[in-house]
Amino acid sequence: MFAGIPVSAQPGGRAVSWALKLLVAVGAAAIIVAWAGTSNTVEVSDQVDWAPLGLAGVTLIALGLLGSVLIARRAVLLRLAHLAPLVAEPTAPLPVDKAGSLLRAGGVDDVLLAAPRMARYHRAGCPLTSGKTVEPGGRAEHEQAGRRPCGVCRP
């Protein structure tokens, strides 16, 4: 029931995990006993006597499954918290010019980047230029070379 969920993400650890499994098993057993008890009777008044046991079984199963969903939700939140710093600080290399100096977005809109074989020109912070050797230039210069503006950074 809790395959793939680390024990650290489960409140109470293995004890709670086993308790929830036991709740589901006892609930299933209660439903089976209630079904067996009603199947041997003909009169409805005798069958109704078994209804509370069946209802208790359904309740126990619902509680066990709800607890497992809450544990799984907590495990997902812990994994997201673990991944958040990795997503916030990407490790992709930034664009560099031919001299090897780093090109960053400095708020200057006149400086646009492109490589000689690129069909589009980009802003300095565009993710499509990360790790590529690009050359700065103006809009007119890039358009004269036959390049179009990037659809991602929209220079």
C-alpha positions as a Markdown table, in Angstrom:
| # | Residue | x | y | z |
|---|---|---|---|---|
| 1 | Met | 0.0 | 0.0 | 0.0 |
| 2 | Phe | 2.9 | 2.4 | 0.7 |
| 3 | Ala | 5.4 | 1.2 | -1.9 |
| 4 | Gly | 7.8 | 3.9 | -2.9 |
| 5 | Ile | 6.9 | 6.2 | 0.0 |
| 6 | Pro | 10.0 | 6.8 | 2.3 |
| 7 | Val | 9.6 | 5.9 | 5.9 |
| 8 | Ser | 10.7 | 9.4 | 6.9 |
| 9 | Ala | 7.6 | 10.8 | 5.0 |
| 10 | Gln | 5.2 | 8.6 | 7.0 |
| 11 | Pro | 4.0 | 10.1 | 10.2 |
| 12 | Gly | 4.9 | 7.6 | 12.9 |
| 13 | Gly | 7.0 | 5.5 | 10.5 |
| 14 | Arg | 6.3 | 1.8 | 10.1 |
| 15 | Ala | 3.9 | 1.6 | 13.0 |
| 16 | Val | 1.4 | 3.9 | 11.4 |
| 17 | Ser | 1.9 | 2.1 | 8.1 |
| 18 | Trp | 1.0 | -1.2 | 9.6 |
| 19 | Ala | -1.9 | 0.3 | 11.6 |
| 20 | Leu | -3.4 | 1.6 | 8.4 |
| 21 | Lys | -2.9 | -1.8 | 6.7 |
| 22 | Leu | -4.6 | -3.5 | 9.7 |
| 23 | Leu | -7.5 | -1.1 | 9.5 |
| 24 | Val | -8.1 | -2.0 | 5.8 |
| 25 | Ala | -7.8 | -5.7 | 6.6 |
| 26 | Val | -10.2 | -5.6 | 9.6 |
| 27 | Gly | -12.6 | -3.6 | 7.5 |
| 28 | Ala | -12.5 | -6.1 | 4.7 |
| 29 | Ala | -13.0 | -8.9 | 7.2 |
| 30 | Ala | -16.0 | -7.2 | 8.8 |
| 31 | Ile | -17.6 | -6.8 | 5.3 |
| 32 | Ile | -17.0 | -10.5 | 4.6 |
| 33 | Val | -18.5 | -11.5 | 7.9 |
| 34 | Ala | -21.5 | -9.3 | 7.4 |
| 35 | Trp | -22.1 | -10.6 | 3.9 |
| 36 | Ala | -21.8 | -14.2 | 5.1 |
| 37 | Gly | -24.2 | -13.5 | 8.0 |
| 38 | Thr | -26.9 | -12.0 | 5.7 |
| 39 | Ser | -26.5 | -14.7 | 3.0 |
| 40 | Asn | -27.8 | -17.4 | 5.3 |
| 41 | Thr | -31.0 | -15.6 | 6.2 |
| 42 | Val | -34.2 | -15.2 | 4.3 |
| 43 | Glu | -36.0 | -12.6 | 6.3 |
| 44 | Val | -35.0 | -8.9 | 5.9 |
| 45 | Ser | -35.2 | -8.2 | 9.6 |
| 46 | Asp | -32.5 | -10.8 | 10.2 |
| 47 | Gln | -30.4 | -9.3 | 7.4 |
| 48 | Val | -30.6 | -5.8 | 8.7 |
| 49 | Asp | -29.0 | -7.0 | 12.0 |
| 50 | Trp | -25.7 | -7.4 | 10.0 |
| 51 | Ala | -25.8 | -4.0 | 8.4 |
| 52 | Pro | -24.0 | -2.1 | 11.2 |
| 53 | Leu | -21.1 | -4.6 | 10.9 |
| 54 | Gly | -20.9 | -4.0 | 7.2 |
| 55 | Leu | -21.0 | -0.3 | 7.7 |
| 56 | Ala | -18.3 | -0.4 | 10.3 |
| 57 | Gly | -16.2 | -2.4 | 7.8 |
| 58 | Val | -16.7 | 0.2 | 5.1 |
| 59 | Thr | -15.8 | 3.0 | 7.6 |
| 60 | Leu | -12.6 | 1.2 | 8.6 |
| 61 | Ile | -11.5 | 0.7 | 5.0 |
| 62 | Ala | -12.3 | 4.4 | 4.2 |
| 63 | Leu | -10.2 | 5.5 | 7.2 |
| 64 | Gly | -7.3 | 3.3 | 6.3 |
| 65 | Leu | -7.3 | 4.5 | 2.7 |
| 66 | Leu | -7.7 | 8.2 | 3.7 |
| 67 | Gly | -4.7 | 7.8 | 6.0 |
| 68 | Ser | -2.6 | 6.3 | 3.2 |
| 69 | Val | -3.6 | 9.2 | 0.8 |
| 70 | Leu | -2.5 | 11.7 | 3.4 |
| 71 | Ile | 0.8 | 10.0 | 3.9 |
| 72 | Ala | 1.3 | 9.9 | 0.1 |
| 73 | Arg | 0.5 | 13.6 | -0.1 |
| 74 | Arg | 3.0 | 14.3 | 2.6 |
| 75 | Ala | 5.6 | 12.3 | 0.7 |
| 76 | Val | 5.0 | 14.3 | -2.4 |
| 77 | Leu | 5.3 | 17.6 | -0.5 |
| 78 | Leu | 8.6 | 16.4 | 1.0 |
| 79 | Arg | 9.9 | 15.5 | -2.5 |
| 80 | Leu | 8.8 | 18.9 | -3.9 |
| 81 | Ala | 10.6 | 20.6 | -1.0 |
| 82 | His | 13.7 | 18.6 | -1.8 |
| 83 | Leu | 13.5 | 19.5 | -5.6 |
| 84 | Ala | 12.6 | 23.2 | -5.1 |
| 85 | Pro | 16.2 | 24.4 | -4.7 |
| 86 | Leu | 17.3 | 22.5 | -7.7 |
| 87 | Val | 14.6 | 24.1 | -9.9 |
| 88 | Ala | 15.1 | 27.6 | -8.5 |
| 89 | Glu | 18.8 | 27.6 | -9.4 |
| 90 | Pro | 19.2 | 26.0 | -12.8 |
| 91 | Thr | 22.7 | 24.7 | -13.6 |
| 92 | Ala | 22.5 | 25.3 | -17.3 |
| 93 | Pro | 25.6 | 27.3 | -18.5 |
| 94 | Leu | 25.1 | 30.9 | -19.5 |
| 95 | Pro | 25.8 | 32.2 | -23.0 |
| 96 | Val | 29.4 | 33.3 | -23.8 |
| 97 | Asp | 30.9 | 35.3 | -26.5 |
| 98 | Lys | 33.9 | 34.2 | -28.7 |
| 99 | Ala | 36.3 | 35.5 | -26.2 |
| 100 | Gly | 34.8 | 33.3 | -23.5 |
| 101 | Ser | 33.4 | 36.2 | -21.4 |
| 102 | Leu | 30.0 | 35.6 | -19.9 |
| 103 | Leu | 26.9 | 37.4 | -21.4 |
| 104 | Arg | 24.2 | 38.2 | -18.9 |
| 105 | Ala | 20.9 | 40.1 | -19.2 |
| 106 | Gly | 21.8 | 43.5 | -18.0 |
| 107 | Gly | 18.7 | 45.4 | -18.9 |
| 108 | Val | 20.1 | 46.7 | -22.1 |
| 109 | Asp | 17.6 | 46.0 | -24.9 |
| 110 | Asp | 20.0 | 47.1 | -27.7 |
| 111 | Val | 22.3 | 44.1 | -27.2 |
| 112 | Leu | 20.9 | 41.0 | -28.9 |
| 113 | Leu | 22.6 | 37.7 | -29.3 |
| 114 | Ala | 23.0 | 35.2 | -32.1 |
| 115 | Ala | 25.5 | 32.8 | -33.5 |
| 116 | Pro | 26.5 | 32.9 | -37.2 |
| 117 | Arg | 24.4 | 29.8 | -38.0 |
| 118 | Met | 21.3 | 30.7 | -36.0 |
| 119 | Ala | 18.1 | 31.7 | -37.7 |
| 120 | Arg | 16.9 | 33.8 | -34.8 |
| 121 | Tyr | 18.3 | 36.4 | -32.5 |
| 122 | His | 17.7 | 36.5 | -28.8 |
| 123 | Arg | 17.9 | 38.6 | -25.7 |
| 124 | Ala | 20.9 | 38.1 | -23.4 |
| 125 | Gly | 18.9 | 36.1 | -20.8 |
| 126 | Cys | 17.1 | 33.8 | -23.3 |
| 127 | Pro | 17.3 | 30.1 | -22.2 |
| 128 | Leu | 17.8 | 29.1 | -25.9 |
| 129 | Thr | 21.3 | 30.7 | -25.9 |
| 130 | Ser | 22.5 | 29.1 | -22.7 |
| 131 | Gly | 25.8 | 27.3 | -23.2 |
| 132 | Lys | 26.2 | 28.5 | -26.8 |
| 133 | Thr | 28.9 | 30.7 | -28.2 |
| 134 | Val | 27.0 | 33.8 | -29.4 |
| 135 | Glu | 27.9 | 37.3 | -30.6 |
| 136 | Pro | 26.2 | 40.5 | -29.5 |
| 137 | Gly | 24.8 | 42.8 | -32.0 |
| 138 | Gly | 22.0 | 45.2 | -32.8 |
| 139 | Arg | 18.5 | 44.4 | -34.1 |
| 140 | Ala | 19.3 | 45.9 | -37.6 |
| 141 | Glu | 22.5 | 43.9 | -37.8 |
| 142 | His | 20.7 | 40.6 | -37.1 |
| 143 | Glu | 17.8 | 41.4 | -39.4 |
| 144 | Gln | 20.3 | 42.3 | -42.2 |
| 145 | Ala | 21.8 | 38.8 | -41.7 |
| 146 | Gly | 18.4 | 37.3 | -42.3 |
| 147 | Arg | 17.6 | 36.4 | -38.7 |
| 148 | Arg | 14.1 | 36.7 | -37.1 |
| 149 | Pro | 13.3 | 37.5 | -33.5 |
| 150 | Cys | 13.1 | 34.6 | -31.0 |
| 151 | Gly | 9.6 | 33.4 | -30.1 |
| 152 | Val | 10.6 | 32.6 | -26.5 |
| 153 | Cys | 12.3 | 35.8 | -25.3 |
| 154 | Arg | 10.6 | 38.1 | -27.9 |
| 155 | Pro | 13.3 | 40.7 | -28.4 |
